[in-house]
Amino acid sequence: MAANQENLEIAVERLVRELGQVVQSADPERQDQLKELASALLDQELIPMGTGERVTRRAVRRPMNPLAAGLGLCVLGVGLFFLIPPVGIILGIIGLAGIVWGAVTSLTKK
């Protein structure tokens, strides 16, 4: 097992050395572009091999707790209460409902 791992490391080092020689043999103006291309291709090649799970886990978004939306609506309602009282009261009531809903959701999850 250790010998196989060592052979893989030697193969990777050899490939990196060959890639470095190819990039260095190119025109100096194109070397940066070739380095970026090699890096992008390597990243693209490694995603299906094992890091895909990490990428998909990161891509999943958790829904926002209604508590946060309720707090925002309450603050907005208080601010609008001084300018347009009926709208401010309605937003405050909706915000309070969101706070209660979010609190109940948070407490029942645990």
C-alpha positions as CSV (number, residue, x, y, z in Angstrom):
1,M,0.0,0.0,0.0
2,A,2.8,2.5,0.9
3,A,4.7,1.6,-2.2
4,N,1.7,2.3,-4.4
5,Q,1.2,5.7,-2.7
6,E,4.9,6.5,-3.3
7,N,4.6,5.5,-6.9
8,L,1.5,7.8,-7.3
9,E,3.4,10.7,-5.7
10,I,6.4,10.1,-8.0
11,A,4.1,10.1,-11.0
12,V,2.4,13.3,-10.0
13,E,5.8,15.0,-9.4
14,R,7.0,13.8,-12.9
15,L,3.8,15.2,-14.5
16,V,4.2,18.5,-12.8
17,R,7.8,18.8,-13.9
18,E,6.8,18.0,-17.5
19,L,4.0,20.6,-17.3
20,G,6.5,23.2,-16.0
21,Q,8.9,22.5,-18.8
22,V,6.1,22.9,-21.4
23,V,5.0,26.2,-19.9
24,Q,8.6,27.5,-19.7
25,S,9.3,26.5,-23.3
26,A,6.4,28.8,-24.5
27,D,6.7,32.5,-25.3
28,P,7.1,34.6,-22.2
29,E,3.9,36.5,-23.0
30,R,1.9,33.3,-23.1
31,Q,3.4,31.6,-19.9
32,D,0.9,33.3,-17.6
33,Q,-2.0,32.2,-19.7
34,L,-0.7,28.7,-19.9
35,K,-0.3,28.5,-16.1
36,E,-3.9,29.6,-15.6
37,L,-5.1,27.1,-18.2
38,A,-3.2,24.3,-16.5
39,S,-4.6,25.3,-13.1
40,A,-8.1,25.5,-14.5
41,L,-7.8,22.1,-16.2
42,L,-6.5,20.5,-13.1
43,D,-9.3,21.9,-10.9
44,Q,-11.8,20.8,-13.5
45,E,-10.3,17.3,-13.6
46,L,-10.3,16.8,-9.8
47,I,-13.9,17.9,-9.1
48,P,-15.5,14.6,-10.2
49,M,-12.9,12.5,-8.4
50,G,-13.9,13.3,-4.8
51,T,-14.4,16.9,-4.1
52,G,-17.8,17.0,-5.7
53,E,-19.5,16.1,-2.5
54,R,-18.0,19.2,-0.8
55,V,-19.1,21.4,-3.7
56,T,-22.7,20.1,-3.7
57,R,-22.9,20.5,0.1
58,R,-21.8,24.1,-0.2
59,A,-24.3,24.8,-3.0
60,V,-27.3,23.8,-0.9
61,R,-28.8,26.9,0.7
62,R,-30.6,26.7,4.0
63,P,-33.9,28.6,4.2
64,M,-33.9,31.8,6.1
65,N,-35.6,31.6,9.5
66,P,-38.8,33.7,9.7
67,L,-37.4,35.3,12.9
68,A,-34.9,37.3,10.9
69,A,-37.5,38.5,8.4
70,G,-39.8,39.3,11.2
71,L,-37.2,41.5,13.0
72,G,-36.5,43.3,9.7
73,L,-40.2,44.0,9.1
74,C,-40.6,45.2,12.7
75,V,-37.8,47.7,12.3
76,L,-39.1,48.8,8.9
77,G,-42.6,49.1,10.4
78,V,-41.4,51.3,13.3
79,G,-39.6,53.6,10.8
80,L,-42.6,53.8,8.5
81,F,-45.0,54.3,11.4
82,F,-43.8,57.9,11.7
83,L,-44.3,58.6,8.0
84,I,-47.3,56.5,7.0
85,P,-48.9,55.1,10.2
86,P,-51.2,52.5,8.6
87,V,-48.4,50.9,6.6
88,G,-46.1,50.9,9.6
89,I,-48.7,49.2,11.8
90,I,-49.4,46.5,9.2
91,L,-45.6,45.8,8.7
92,G,-45.2,45.7,12.5
93,I,-48.0,43.2,12.8
94,I,-46.6,41.0,10.0
95,G,-43.1,41.4,11.6
96,L,-44.4,40.2,15.0
97,A,-46.1,37.3,13.4
98,G,-42.8,36.4,11.7
99,I,-40.9,36.7,15.0
100,V,-43.4,34.4,16.7
101,W,-43.3,31.9,13.9
102,G,-39.5,31.9,13.8
103,A,-39.2,31.5,17.6
104,V,-41.6,28.5,17.5
105,T,-39.7,27.0,14.6
106,S,-36.4,27.4,16.3
107,L,-37.6,26.0,19.6
108,T,-39.3,23.0,18.0
109,K,-36.2,22.1,15.9
110,K,-34.1,21.5,19.0
